Amino acid sequence: MLDQSTICAISTSPGSGAIAVIRLSGDDAISITGKIFRSPNQTKKIEEQPANTLHFGQIVSKNEVIDEVVVALFRAPHSFTGEDIVEISCHGSVYIQQRILEILVENGARLARPGEYTQRAFLNGKMDLSQAEAVADVIASSSAAAHRLALKQMRGGFSKEINQLREQLLHFTAMVELELDFSEEDVEFADRTELRKLAEKVEHLLGKLKNSFHLGNAIKNGIPVAIVGETNVGKSTLLNALLNEDKAIVSDIHGTTRDVIEDVVNIHGTAFRFFDTAGLRETVDKIETLGIERTYDKLNAATVVLLVVDTQNPYSVVKSRIDKIRERLAPDQQLIIVANKIDSGLEETKQQLTSIQLSAHEKIVFIAAKQKENLNELIDLMTVSVNLDSASQEDVIVTNARHFEILKHAHEAIVRVLNGLDTGITGDFLSQDIRECLHYLGEITGEITNNEVLGHIFKNFCIGK
């Protein structure tokens, strides 16, 4: 599976810059560099230099000086890929970058494919597959919370949990299969009581990991926040205030917003994905009705729901809308009642809203969206509602859709093991279910994989990583 050729690529962002880094990896990385590198006194040979050293000189092709560079050497196996690696830091001219690449290819290297450096790191045992996938997540992380989770996974937090489960299950499946060799003697090597305890532990942990994907996916792609409410209560004004730009059209005309308007903003290190939705009301307009249907779709999918109510309306009208939204929310959804227009609202409505009975998943904040009054208080409530700090530091959170699908299958397999222990099925069927669970867990870390899976994973990486 491992291509032994020496690869090269630009590892810094595309375009011009102060400097650029061109990376080579492979058995001939150092010797190829030696063909085109010239030290100031022309006596230093790169091939003879020790690992983890920097060398100033020039890149030369046919006596033409291309650029002055700094070359970093890393020798196998103590490198990112586990192979010899050379990193050439040159000036960031697009012409210089491309010219050095051309010279490297002329001297025996080939251009790297997307993710090929990280793929080689995996194939050479420098990291497992879940850690390799986390490399892409670290690069793509757009918030502090997403960065923390990706970094934890890259350092092996997720792999450690999976490997511990596999080791324990491997022991028991070996004992169960040993029984099959002595089936005529009717002996039992695997203690069914201990196996049940382990299976229950595995089932609990797999269920916990599987269920964490909802939060992990939200952290990775932005916490989904649905802004809902009746027409003309200030939903679009609130979105514009949160984004600090005129994203949504604001008008006194009812039903202005007919489709979902979406945008992401990073607040205190957490990405929030806001959805401004069509106003909720009775209407015969077919297009507006479609917009209201999408409002309920976003409401159901949101982690946090901002229910905007107008304090200019009587309390009975406001309370009725709050109760209707409450009926639609799942127990784990966070509801923040945003009492808007407090600068001109009815005092009676504001007072009665202050005394409203709230559950543990509900909060209320009084704002004037147009004047951005108390907006920071709303932002603080949103941040507290999702409570990412404790989750990202203490728990293993699944952020990868591939891992989620595999965990679902592994969980189903271990549930069958528990059911089999209850019904007293024979060891061969029990072993088959344990092995199926082991197979899926191995797919996460890459102990069981194939070229098709690897190709699908690494094709989404950027070139040079």
ROKOL-623519 format. One line per 5 residues: number of its first residue (from 1); their letters; for each residue z, y, x of C-alpha. Coordinates in steps of 0.2 Angstrom, whole numbers. Example, Ala and Ser with C-alpha at 12.3 -4.5 7.8 and 13.67 -1.06 7.14 Angstrom:
2
1> AS> 39 -22 62; 36 -5 68
END
This chain:
465
1> MLDQS> 0 0 0; 3 12 15; -12 21 22; -9 22 41; -21 37 43
6> TICAI> -15 54 49; -15 67 36; -15 86 36; -12 99 23; -6 117 21
11> STSPG> 12 116 15; 15 134 10; 9 143 -5; -10 146 -7; -17 163 -2
16> SGAIA> -13 175 12; 5 179 18; 15 183 34; 14 165 40; 8 148 34
21> VIRLS> 13 130 38; 1 116 41; 9 99 42; 2 83 50; 10 66 47
26> GDDAI> 5 49 55; 4 39 71; -9 51 78; -1 67 72; 5 72 90
31> SITGK> -10 67 99; -22 76 88; -11 92 90; -12 89 108; -31 90 108
36> IFRSP> -31 108 101; -14 115 107; -13 126 123; 3 132 130; 4 149 138
41> NQTKK> 4 142 156; -8 128 151; 3 115 159; 14 109 144; 7 94 135
46> IEEQP> 13 92 117; 13 73 118; 26 73 132; 39 84 123; 55 78 114
51> ANTLH> 58 77 96; 65 91 86; 58 105 97; 48 121 95; 33 126 106
56> FGQIV> 24 142 107; 5 142 111; -12 144 104; -24 133 94; -40 132 103
61> SKNEV> -57 125 98; -71 124 111; -63 137 121; -61 149 106; -44 154 102
66> IDEVV> -40 153 83; -23 159 83; -6 160 91; 6 147 83; 23 139 84
71> VALFR> 22 120 84; 37 109 78; 38 91 83; 47 77 73; 46 59 79
76> APHSF> 47 43 69; 58 37 61; 68 53 60; 57 64 50; 53 67 31
81> TGEDI> 40 54 30; 47 42 43; 31 45 53; 27 57 67; 26 74 60
86> VEISC> 19 90 67; 21 107 58; 10 121 64; 16 139 59; 2 151 60
91> HGSVY> -3 168 54; -5 168 35; -24 172 35; -33 161 23; -47 160 36
96> IQQRI> -35 155 50; -27 141 38; -44 134 33; -51 135 51; -36 125 58
101> LEILV> -38 112 45; -56 110 49; -52 108 67; -38 95 63; -51 85 53
106> ENGAR> -64 86 67; -51 78 78; -47 63 67; -35 68 53; -40 68 35
111> LARPG> -34 80 21; -19 74 12; -19 70 -7; -7 78 -19; 11 71 -16
116> EYTQR> 5 60 -1; 19 66 11; 33 62 -2; 24 46 -6; 24 40 12
121> AFLNG> 43 45 13; 46 33 -2; 35 19 5; 43 21 22; 61 19 14
126> KMDLS> 66 37 17; 70 39 -1; 69 29 -17; 57 33 -31; 69 43 -42
131> QAEAV> 73 54 -27; 55 56 -23; 51 62 -41; 66 74 -39; 57 83 -25
136> ADVIA> 44 89 -37; 58 94 -49; 66 104 -35; 50 113 -31; 47 117 -50
141> SSSAA> 64 122 -54; 65 139 -62; 83 141 -65; 100 138 -56; 104 124 -69
146> AHRLA> 88 115 -66; 89 117 -47; 107 109 -47; 101 94 -57; 85 91 -47
151> LKQMR> 95 93 -30; 108 81 -36; 95 68 -40; 86 71 -24; 102 67 -15
156> GGFSK> 104 50 -24; 116 54 -38; 105 45 -51; 100 31 -39; 118 27 -35
161> EINQL> 122 24 -53; 107 13 -56; 110 3 -39; 128 -1 -43; 122 -8 -60
166> REQLL> 109 -19 -52; 120 -26 -39; 133 -32 -52; 119 -39 -64; 110 -48 -50
171> HFTAM> 127 -57 -46; 128 -63 -63; 110 -68 -66; 111 -79 -50; 126 -88 -57
176> VELEL> 118 -91 -74; 102 -97 -65; 113 -109 -54; 120 -117 -70; 102 -122 -75
181> DFSEE> 101 -132 -59; 116 -142 -65; 112 -142 -84; 115 -161 -85; 133 -159 -78
186> DVEFA> 137 -145 -91; 145 -134 -79; 148 -115 -81; 147 -104 -65; 146 -87 -74
191> DRTEL> 162 -82 -82; 156 -77 -100; 171 -66 -102; 168 -56 -86; 149 -56 -90
196> RKLAE> 153 -48 -107; 164 -35 -99; 150 -30 -87; 137 -30 -100; 147 -19 -111
201> KVEHL> 150 -7 -96; 131 -7 -92; 127 -4 -111; 139 10 -112; 132 18 -96
206> LGKLK> 114 16 -100; 117 23 -117; 125 38 -110; 111 41 -97; 98 38 -111
211> NSFHL> 106 51 -122; 108 64 -108; 89 66 -108; 90 78 -123; 100 90 -113
216> GNAIK> 92 86 -96; 74 89 -103; 81 106 -111; 88 111 -94; 72 107 -85
221> NGIPV> 60 115 -97; 72 128 -105; 86 127 -118; 77 128 -135; 83 142 -145
226> AIVGE> 77 145 -163; 78 162 -170; 78 160 -189; 83 170 -204; 75 179 -219
231> TNVGK> 61 191 -218; 65 209 -211; 82 204 -204; 77 209 -186; 72 192 -179
236> STLLN> 57 199 -169; 67 215 -164; 80 203 -157; 67 193 -147; 60 209 -140
241> ALLNE> 77 214 -135; 81 197 -127; 65 197 -117; 65 216 -113; 47 218 -119
246> DKAIV> 37 220 -135; 32 202 -137; 33 201 -156; 26 213 -169; 40 223 -178
251> SDIHG> 36 229 -195; 45 234 -212; 32 223 -220; 39 206 -226; 31 191 -218
256> TTRDV> 24 199 -203; 28 184 -192; 18 170 -198; 18 158 -183; 30 154 -170
261> IEDVV> 31 166 -155; 38 157 -139; 44 164 -122; 56 159 -109; 68 170 -100
266> NIHGT> 81 166 -86; 98 172 -91; 113 170 -79; 104 155 -70; 99 146 -86
271> AFRFF> 82 146 -93; 81 149 -112; 66 145 -122; 66 157 -137; 56 153 -153
276> DTAGL> 54 168 -165; 50 160 -182; 43 165 -199; 55 173 -211; 63 161 -224
281> RETVD> 58 166 -241; 50 160 -257; 31 164 -256; 14 158 -263; 5 164 -247
286> KIETL> -2 147 -240; -2 154 -222; 15 160 -223; 21 144 -231; 14 135 -216
291> GIERT> 23 147 -204; 40 143 -214; 37 124 -212; 35 127 -193; 51 137 -194
296> YDKLN> 61 122 -200; 52 111 -187; 59 122 -173; 76 123 -182; 77 104 -181
301> AATVV> 72 104 -162; 83 118 -156; 99 116 -146; 105 133 -151; 101 141 -168
306> LLVVD> 102 160 -169; 103 164 -188; 100 182 -190; 107 190 -205; 106 208 -211
311> TQNPY> 123 216 -214; 114 229 -226; 113 215 -239; 127 210 -250; 139 196 -243
316> SVVKS> 134 184 -257; 116 184 -251; 121 183 -233; 133 168 -236; 120 159 -246
321> RIDKI> 108 159 -232; 121 154 -219; 126 139 -231; 108 133 -232; 105 133 -214
326> RERLA> 121 124 -211; 115 110 -222; 100 107 -211; 109 107 -194; 114 91 -185
331> PDQQL> 132 89 -179; 128 93 -161; 117 108 -164; 125 125 -159; 124 139 -173
336> IIVAN> 127 157 -168; 127 169 -183; 120 185 -178; 125 199 -189; 112 212 -186
341> KIDSG> 111 231 -191; 129 234 -189; 125 252 -186; 120 254 -204; 127 239 -213
346> LEETK> 139 237 -228; 157 238 -222; 161 225 -236; 148 213 -229; 154 215 -211
351> QQLTS> 172 213 -215; 169 197 -225; 158 190 -211; 173 193 -199; 184 181 -209
356> IQLSA> 171 168 -212; 177 150 -208; 168 143 -192; 167 125 -186; 169 121 -167
361> HEKIV> 149 122 -165; 148 139 -174; 151 157 -168; 147 174 -174; 142 190 -166
366> FIAAK> 139 207 -173; 125 217 -165; 112 231 -168; 96 223 -160; 86 239 -161
371> QKENL> 99 248 -151; 103 233 -140; 121 235 -145; 132 220 -141; 117 210 -134
376> NELID> 127 205 -119; 140 197 -130; 127 187 -139; 120 181 -122; 138 176 -116
381> LMTVS> 140 166 -132; 123 157 -129; 128 153 -111; 145 146 -117; 137 136 -131
386> VNLDS> 126 126 -120; 140 123 -107; 129 118 -93; 140 120 -78; 152 106 -82
391> ASQED> 138 94 -87; 127 97 -71; 142 96 -59; 151 81 -66; 138 70 -75
396> VIVTN> 122 61 -70; 109 70 -82; 92 62 -85; 78 75 -84; 63 64 -81
401> ARHFE> 53 57 -96; 48 41 -86; 66 37 -83; 70 40 -101; 57 28 -107
406> ILKHA> 63 15 -95; 81 17 -99; 77 14 -117; 69 -3 -113; 84 -7 -101
411> HEAIV> 96 -3 -115; 87 -14 -127; 88 -28 -115; 106 -27 -111; 110 -26 -130
416> RVLNG> 101 -43 -132; 112 -50 -118; 127 -44 -128; 120 -52 -144; 116 -68 -135
421> LDTGI> 134 -69 -129; 140 -67 -147; 128 -81 -153; 131 -92 -138; 113 -94 -133
426> TGDFL> 108 -105 -118; 109 -99 -100; 90 -98 -98; 87 -86 -112; 103 -76 -106
431> SQDIR> 95 -75 -89; 79 -69 -95; 86 -54 -104; 97 -50 -89; 82 -51 -78
436> ECLHY> 72 -40 -90; 86 -27 -89; 85 -28 -70; 67 -26 -70; 67 -10 -79
441> LGEIT> 81 -3 -68; 71 -7 -53; 56 2 -60; 67 18 -59; 71 17 -41
446> GEITN> 55 10 -36; 61 -8 -31; 48 -14 -43; 32 -4 -44; 13 -4 -42
451> NEVLG> -1 7 -36; -5 13 -54; 13 19 -57; 14 28 -40; -3 36 -42
456> HIFKN> 2 43 -59; 18 50 -52; 12 58 -36; -4 65 -43; 6 78 -51
461> FCIGK> 14 84 -35; 7 99 -25; -4 96 -10; 6 97 6; 22 90 -1
END
